[in-house]
Each structure stands twice: as C-alpha cells, then as structure tokens.
Amino acid sequence: MKNLTQFGEDLRLQLFRLQASLDNINRLFAGDANANDAELAARLEGMHALTKEFSERAAKLRDTLQAGIERDTALAPETLSNWIAKRQTAQLHARADMIEQLAGVAAELATLSALEAERITITAIIARRQAVAVQVQRDL
C-alpha cells in the first residue's frame, strides 16, 4: 500500500501543475484579458526560453509512454493470468510499477502540452489584437 500512497502523491503533484497551467489559460480570457500587449509579450518571451526544453522533454516523454504502452500491450493475457495463479507477486508488482510510471509520464506530458497551449494562446491573443488594431486604423 505504501507504493500506492506514494504514487497518488506523485500524481497529485503533476495534476496540480496541470491545473495551474489550465488556470493560466483560463485567466487569459478573464482577468488577464485586460493585460496590455507589452505585458503579454513579456510573458510570452519568458515562455519562449522554456519552449525548446519543453519540446525536447515532451518528445522523450511521448517515446517513453509509447514504449511502455507497447510493452504492457504485448504482455499476453495468459501470462498475467499465470502470474496471478502462481502468485508471482514480483512480476505483478513490476508491472504495476511500470504502469504507475506511465501514468506519471502521461500527466507530465499533459502538463507540458498545457504550457504549450498557454504559449500559443498568448501568441493568438497578441496576433488578434494586432489584426484588430490595424483594421481599426484602416477604417478611420
């Protein structure tokens, strides 16, 4: 049970990070909608520095996730049934450990994706504001 408790705590931390990213995106259309272009540009600049690192990390996480899913899917149902029938707890725990790691990888990947969505959303807001500003100037 100790492993399950630790797994829950680790996953909860990842989910808090994901929630923070999603809240940031939501605020862009609530209170932060009043942020001026300079504030948004500064925020965007700060995120650009992390983009390459996030991109590389996300690619590694996707590969890890895919490999783990393939490994677990390749496990024949008969093998799992055999482990259970023979009470081969070491194998069962190893499989559970691997799947818990995959859940953590998936949560981290979701968080990185949310950060990328936040960056792209800020870029979209700035681009739309620029387009509207040019249109308003032309219409005058």
N, C-alpha and C positions, 0 to 999 in steps of 0.2 A: 504493500500500500504506500510505502514511502515514495517509491518511484512515481506512482500516480499523483501523489500530492505535489511533488516537485515538477512534474510535467504540467499540472494545472497552473502552478505559479509561473512557470516559464511562458506558457501560452498566454496567460492573462497579461503579462508584461507586453508581449507582442501585440495583443489586441488593444491595449491602452495606447500604444504608439500608433496603431492603425486608426483608432478613434480620434486621436489628436489630429492626424492628417486630414481625416474626413471633416472634422470640425473646422479646420482651417479653410478648406474648400467652401464649406457652407457659409462661413463668415465673409467670404469674398462677395457674396450676394446679399449679405445682411449688413452688419455694421461696417465692414471693410469696403463696402461698395462706395462709401464716401471718401475713401483714400484717394489722394491725388496721384497723378501719373508718376511723379517723382518717387513717392513712397512705394508704389507698386514696382517701379523699375528697380529700386534699391533692393526690395525683397526678392525680386527675380534674379538680380545679379548675385545675391547671396546663394541662391539655389543653383545657379549655373555652375558654381565652383564644385558642387557636390554631384552634378549630373553625370559626369564621366564615371566617377566612383560608383554611383548607384547603378549605372548601366552595366558596368563590368560585374558588380556583385549580383545583380538580377540575372544576368546570363549564367553565371555559375550556379545560382540557386535553381534556375529552371532545369539545367542539366542534372543537378543532384536530385531534384524532385522526379524528373522523368526516369532516371536510372533506378531510383528506389521503387517507383510505381511498377516499373517493368519487372524488377526483382521479385516484388511481392506477387504480382500477377502470374509470374512464371511458376510460383510455388503451387504444385498440384494439390487439389483438394484432398486427395488420398494421403499425401504427405502430412498435411495438417491434421487430418483425422488420425493418422498413425501416431503422431506426436502426442495427441490428446489421449488416445487409447493406451499408449505405453507410458504416459505420464512423464514425457520428456520435457520437463519444465525449462531446462536450459535453452532449448530450441524455441520454445514458446515465448520465453522472456526476451530472447534475442530478437525475435520477430516483432514483439511489442515495442522494444526499444527502437527498432528501425522505423516502425510506423509512427511512433511519437516524434522521432527526429524529423520525419517527413511532414508531420503536422506543423512543427516549428518552422521548417523551411517554407512551407506554404504560407504561413502567417507573416513571415518576414518578407516574402515576395509580394504579398498583398500590401504590406506597408510601403515597400519601395514603389510599387505601382501607384499607390495613393499619393506619394510625394511627387511622382512624375505627373500625375493628373493635376496636382496643385500647381506645379510649374507651368504646365500647358494652359491651365485655366487662367492664370495670371497673364500669360502671353496673349491669350484670346481677348481678355478684357482690354488690355492695352491696345491691341490691334483694332478692336471695335471702336474704342474711344478715338483713336487716330482717324479712322474712316469717317466717323460722325463729325469730328472737328473739321476735317477737310470739306465735307459735304456742306456743313453749315456756312463755312467761309465762302464757298462757291455760290450758295443760294442767296447770299446777301448782296 
